[in-house]
Amino acid sequence: MDKNDCGTIELIERAQVSEQDILQMLLDKTYDQIRAATGWSRGRIYSTAVKHGARKTEHRIAMRRAERKALQMDFLREVLNQTVKADVLDYLAGMPDDCADLIVTSPPYRLGKAYGGTSSADAMRFSYYTGWLTMVVSEMERLLKPGATLCLQVGQTMDRDGCLYPLDVLLFETLKKLGLTYQSRVIWTFNHGLTPKKRLAERYETLLVFSKGQQQIFNANTARFPQKEPGKRSFKGADRGRLSGHAYGAAPTNVWHFNQVGHNHPEKVAHPCQFPKGLAKRAVMLYTNAGAMVLDPFSGSGTTHAACIETGRGFSGCDLFYEGERQARLAKVLPDLVSMLPGVTDESSAIWQAEAREVRAPARRVNEEEEMDLFSQAMA
């Protein structure tokens, strides 16, 4: 047998090396020694070690992770119901994984707005801006709990040639690649705004709604609107003659109308681009329950936080500017004493009340297991 035959036999033996062989060798050999003995590349050996939690420094890595998580939990407790003065990426990096039930926010659009009195805060190069936004939404995805929702309110930016570029178009594929699940593209319409020359005036922005996996909460009744014909009845089938609409109003849609926060608006503070509290409040009511944790990493004038206080949600956020204005505004906000159903009118209420009928059912004995189920449902 010549040398070439020997080499062939050696390669065949190396090809039969299994992951379990590699794990056994990791106990007393270096990556380079394993590579020389098996023919596996260092990258393949390291990937196998990562897969099975068998890296040489696994204990130290685990300790660092534990320390980092403890620091992040301490930071979360510190910033609960607070807005910290911090760079957005520093703030997001300080928060623990899976901590948010909802993120409602609106990033700067790179249009040279004078945030904090200087336009330099909103004047990144286009390529830098797109990379920065990608890092921001990537961190947001990390912070969302499984089943939680991201509501990203966006308008338009300028590309490198100075042409308008819709931010929902720019970010849609990025959000999909992060593994988020598309839910809705809400059109927020308003009546007034700037009037440009030689093109149509802009009278809407968009709210991109994504969830982390299957969306867990959708409270449709909080965003219904009055039925056009509340007295309409079914004309055929088993429900013939019965009211055909929903008692709490028409199904919520992806077109929302809220007036812009202009100079004479009662919510206006010293911020160049406020979005209306009604928009944030609708998102909070739709996608969370009372006691939820809502983040706004671009807190600005505190609009999202005000909506959270009114609806009984916890909140946190960051911003580099408007600290005084935000604190003064939030100090005046009080929790709502009543949660309104926007789709219910006096007319529809009277119609449904007229349909009310007393229903009696005979009592029956339940066993212990059913009793515990009923108790659990009542407590839920």
Sequence and secondary structure as in RCSB ss.txt:
>XXXX:A:sequence
MDKNDCGTIELIERAQVSEQDILQMLLDKTYDQIRAATGWSRGRIYSTAVKHGARKTEHRIAMRRAERKALQMDF
LREVLNQTVKADVLDYLAGMPDDCADLIVTSPPYRLGKAYGGTSSADAMRFSYYTGWLTMVVSEMERLLKPGATL
CLQVGQTMDRDGCLYPLDVLLFETLKKLGLTYQSRVIWTFNHGLTPKKRLAERYETLLVFSKGQQQIFNANTARF
PQKEPGKRSFKGADRGRLSGHAYGAAPTNVWHFNQVGHNHPEKVAHPCQFPKGLAKRAVMLYTNAGAMVLDPFSG
SGTTHAACIETGRGFSGCDLFYEGERQARLAKVLPDLVSMLPGVTDESSAIWQAEAREVRAPARRVNEEEEMDLF
SQAMA
>XXXX:A:secstr
  HHHHHHHHHHHHHT  HHHHHHHTTT  HHHHHHHH   HHHHHHHHHHTT  TTHHHHHHHHHHHHHHHHHH
HHHHTTEEE S HHHHHHHS TT EEEEEE    SS   GGG GGGG   HHHHHHHHHHHHHHHHHHEEEEEEE
EEEE EEE TTS EEEHHHHHHHHHHHTT EEEEEEEEE S     SSS    EEEEEEEESSS     GGGG B
  SSTT B  SSTTTTSB S TT B   SEEE     TT TT  S TT   HHHHHHHHHHH  TT EEEESS T
TTHHHHHHHHHT EEEEE SS HHHHHHHHTT    SS   TT  HHHHHHHHHT            HHHHHHHH
HHHH 
